[in-house]
Amino acid sequence: MPIKFKTKNKRRKKVHGFLKRMATGGGRRVINGRLKKKRKKVTV
């Protein structure tokens, strides 16, 4: 993946199912859509 996510708050992302959502194509599309909106912080 070309996008590098900050792994500083890995535990929090795990709690919110970040990695689980990244595993699915739909979840990745959601995150990519949020990044396209020029959001500085991408939260799941």
N, CA, C and O atoms as CSV, one atom per row, in Angstrom:
chain,resi,resn,atom,element,x,y,z
A,1,MET,N,N,0.841,-1.203,0.000
A,1,MET,CA,C,0.000,0.000,0.000
A,1,MET,C,C,0.870,1.246,0.000
A,1,MET,O,O,1.855,1.315,0.736
A,2,PRO,N,N,0.523,2.215,-0.806
A,2,PRO,CA,C,1.335,3.428,-0.880
A,2,PRO,C,C,1.146,4.337,0.323
A,2,PRO,O,O,2.016,5.154,0.625
A,3,ILE,N,N,0.018,4.203,1.014
A,3,ILE,CA,C,-0.261,5.099,2.134
A,3,ILE,C,C,0.333,4.507,3.404
A,3,ILE,O,O,0.079,3.351,3.742
A,4,LYS,N,N,1.120,5.307,4.097
A,4,LYS,CA,C,1.699,4.841,5.349
A,4,LYS,C,C,0.910,5.420,6.497
A,4,LYS,O,O,0.799,6.638,6.639
A,5,PHE,N,N,0.366,4.545,7.313
A,5,PHE,CA,C,-0.387,4.996,8.474
A,5,PHE,C,C,0.534,5.060,9.675
A,5,PHE,O,O,1.431,4.233,9.840
A,6,LYS,N,N,0.298,6.049,10.504
A,6,LYS,CA,C,1.110,6.182,11.706
A,6,LYS,C,C,0.758,5.051,12.666
A,6,LYS,O,O,-0.404,4.844,13.014
A,7,THR,N,N,1.781,4.336,13.078
A,7,THR,CA,C,1.555,3.193,13.955
A,7,THR,C,C,1.713,3.579,15.423
A,7,THR,O,O,1.866,2.724,16.295
A,8,LYS,N,N,1.674,4.885,15.675
A,8,LYS,CA,C,1.864,5.362,17.042
A,8,LYS,C,C,0.726,4.875,17.940
A,8,LYS,O,O,0.954,4.435,19.067
A,9,ASN,N,N,-0.496,4.959,17.426
A,9,ASN,CA,C,-1.652,4.556,18.227
A,9,ASN,C,C,-2.216,3.243,17.682
A,9,ASN,O,O,-3.394,3.140,17.340
A,10,LYS,N,N,-1.330,2.244,17.613
A,10,LYS,CA,C,-1.723,0.956,17.044
A,10,LYS,C,C,-2.790,0.286,17.904
A,10,LYS,O,O,-3.720,-0.336,17.391
A,11,ARG,N,N,-2.640,0.423,19.219
A,11,ARG,CA,C,-3.594,-0.236,20.111
A,11,ARG,C,C,-4.996,0.329,19.916
A,11,ARG,O,O,-5.973,-0.419,19.883
A,12,ARG,N,N,-5.090,1.656,19.785
A,12,ARG,CA,C,-6.399,2.283,19.622
A,12,ARG,C,C,-7.034,1.851,18.299
A,12,ARG,O,O,-8.236,1.598,18.231
A,13,LYS,N,N,-6.219,1.772,17.259
A,13,LYS,CA,C,-6.746,1.378,15.956
A,13,LYS,C,C,-7.249,-0.059,16.010
A,13,LYS,O,O,-8.244,-0.403,15.371
A,14,LYS,N,N,-6.554,-0.893,16.777
A,14,LYS,CA,C,-6.979,-2.278,16.899
A,14,LYS,C,C,-8.326,-2.354,17.607
A,14,LYS,O,O,-9.183,-3.167,17.258
A,15,VAL,N,N,-8.495,-1.498,18.600
A,15,VAL,CA,C,-9.741,-1.476,19.367
A,15,VAL,C,C,-10.905,-1.106,18.458
A,15,VAL,O,O,-11.992,-1.673,18.567
A,16,HIS,N,N,-10.673,-0.161,17.569
A,16,HIS,CA,C,-11.747,0.311,16.698
A,16,HIS,C,C,-11.880,-0.522,15.428
A,16,HIS,O,O,-12.608,-0.156,14.505
A,17,GLY,N,N,-11.160,-1.659,15.394
A,17,GLY,CA,C,-11.263,-2.526,14.225
A,17,GLY,C,C,-10.608,-1.928,12.994
A,17,GLY,O,O,-11.047,-2.178,11.871
A,18,PHE,N,N,-9.553,-1.134,13.198
A,18,PHE,CA,C,-8.883,-0.484,12.069
A,18,PHE,C,C,-8.286,-1.520,11.120
A,18,PHE,O,O,-8.501,-1.478,9.909
A,19,LEU,N,N,-7.534,-2.443,11.700
A,19,LEU,CA,C,-6.862,-3.431,10.864
A,19,LEU,C,C,-7.870,-4.364,10.200
A,19,LEU,O,O,-7.666,-4.811,9.072
A,20,LYS,N,N,-8.949,-4.651,10.905
A,20,LYS,CA,C,-9.986,-5.512,10.332
A,20,LYS,C,C,-10.631,-4.826,9.139
A,20,LYS,O,O,-10.932,-5.466,8.131
A,21,ARG,N,N,-10.839,-3.531,9.256
A,21,ARG,CA,C,-11.456,-2.785,8.160
A,21,ARG,C,C,-10.489,-2.654,6.991
A,21,ARG,O,O,-10.901,-2.665,5.831
A,22,MET,N,N,-9.206,-2.530,7.302
A,22,MET,CA,C,-8.215,-2.428,6.233
A,22,MET,C,C,-8.125,-3.745,5.463
A,22,MET,O,O,-7.756,-3.759,4.289
A,23,ALA,N,N,-8.462,-4.846,6.123
A,23,ALA,CA,C,-8.367,-6.150,5.469
A,23,ALA,C,C,-9.435,-6.294,4.389
A,23,ALA,O,O,-9.252,-7.049,3.434
A,24,THR,N,N,-10.548,-5.575,4.533
A,24,THR,CA,C,-11.614,-5.669,3.542
A,24,THR,C,C,-11.468,-4.567,2.501
A,24,THR,O,O,-11.048,-3.451,2.810
A,25,GLY,N,N,-11.820,-4.897,1.269
A,25,GLY,CA,C,-11.708,-3.912,0.189
A,25,GLY,C,C,-12.605,-2.718,0.423
A,25,GLY,O,O,-12.219,-1.585,0.136
A,26,GLY,N,N,-13.806,-2.957,0.945
A,26,GLY,CA,C,-14.743,-1.858,1.183
A,26,GLY,C,C,-14.211,-0.884,2.212
A,26,GLY,O,O,-14.321,0.331,2.046
A,27,GLY,N,N,-13.634,-1.421,3.282
A,27,GLY,CA,C,-13.088,-0.554,4.324
A,27,GLY,C,C,-11.930,0.274,3.801
A,27,GLY,O,O,-11.775,1.443,4.154
A,28,ARG,N,N,-11.115,-0.348,2.950
A,28,ARG,CA,C,-9.990,0.381,2.371
A,28,ARG,C,C,-10.489,1.494,1.465
A,28,ARG,O,O,-9.895,2.570,1.397
A,29,ARG,N,N,-11.595,1.221,0.765
A,29,ARG,CA,C,-12.167,2.240,-0.117
A,29,ARG,C,C,-12.676,3.415,0.700
A,29,ARG,O,O,-12.543,4.567,0.288
A,30,VAL,N,N,-13.254,3.129,1.849
A,30,VAL,CA,C,-13.747,4.190,2.730
A,30,VAL,C,C,-12.591,5.068,3.193
A,30,VAL,O,O,-12.680,6.296,3.185
A,31,ILE,N,N,-11.502,4.411,3.598
A,31,ILE,CA,C,-10.354,5.169,4.101
A,31,ILE,C,C,-9.715,5.980,2.982
A,31,ILE,O,O,-9.332,7.134,3.175
A,32,ASN,N,N,-9.604,5.355,1.798
A,32,ASN,CA,C,-9.029,6.089,0.671
A,32,ASN,C,C,-9.901,7.277,0.298
A,32,ASN,O,O,-9.387,8.330,-0.079
A,33,GLY,N,N,-11.216,7.118,0.399
A,33,GLY,CA,C,-12.124,8.224,0.112
A,33,GLY,C,C,-11.929,9.358,1.086
A,33,GLY,O,O,-11.991,10.529,0.710
A,34,ARG,N,N,-11.689,9.010,2.352
A,34,ARG,CA,C,-11.461,10.052,3.351
A,34,ARG,C,C,-10.146,10.771,3.094
A,34,ARG,O,O,-10.035,11.979,3.302
A,35,LEU,N,N,-9.140,10.009,2.636
A,35,LEU,CA,C,-7.854,10.632,2.340
A,35,LEU,C,C,-7.978,11.558,1.134
A,35,LEU,O,O,-7.305,12.587,1.067
A,36,LYS,N,N,-8.826,11.203,0.195
A,36,LYS,CA,C,-8.992,12.043,-0.993
A,36,LYS,C,C,-9.627,13.373,-0.647
A,36,LYS,O,O,-9.446,14.359,-1.362
A,37,LYS,N,N,-10.380,13.403,0.463
A,37,LYS,CA,C,-10.999,14.654,0.891
A,37,LYS,C,C,-9.997,15.564,1.588
A,37,LYS,O,O,-10.372,16.582,2.170
A,38,LYS,N,N,-8.722,15.193,1.527
A,38,LYS,CA,C,-7.631,15.992,2.097
A,38,LYS,C,C,-7.753,16.130,3.618
A,38,LYS,O,O,-7.492,17.188,4.189
A,39,ARG,N,N,-8.152,15.046,4.242
A,39,ARG,CA,C,-8.187,15.065,5.704
A,39,ARG,C,C,-6.785,14.834,6.231
A,39,ARG,O,O,-6.084,13.926,5.782
A,40,LYS,N,N,-6.378,15.657,7.183
A,40,LYS,CA,C,-5.037,15.473,7.742
A,40,LYS,C,C,-5.008,14.270,8.666
A,40,LYS,O,O,-4.019,13.540,8.724
A,41,LYS,N,N,-6.105,14.070,9.390
A,41,LYS,CA,C,-6.170,12.939,10.315
A,41,LYS,C,C,-7.228,11.972,9.813
A,41,LYS,O,O,-8.384,12.351,9.628
A,42,VAL,N,N,-6.840,10.744,9.595
A,42,VAL,CA,C,-7.788,9.743,9.128
A,42,VAL,C,C,-8.134,8.842,10.295
A,42,VAL,O,O,-7.302,8.057,10.751
A,43,THR,N,N,-9.363,8.954,10.780
A,43,THR,CA,C,-9.808,8.105,11.878
A,43,THR,C,C,-10.840,7.127,11.358
A,43,THR,O,O,-11.584,7.421,10.422
A,44,VAL,N,N,-10.872,5.958,11.981
A,44,VAL,CA,C,-11.800,4.927,11.526
A,44,VAL,C,C,-12.993,4.893,12.462
A,44,VAL,O,O,-13.908,4.093,12.268
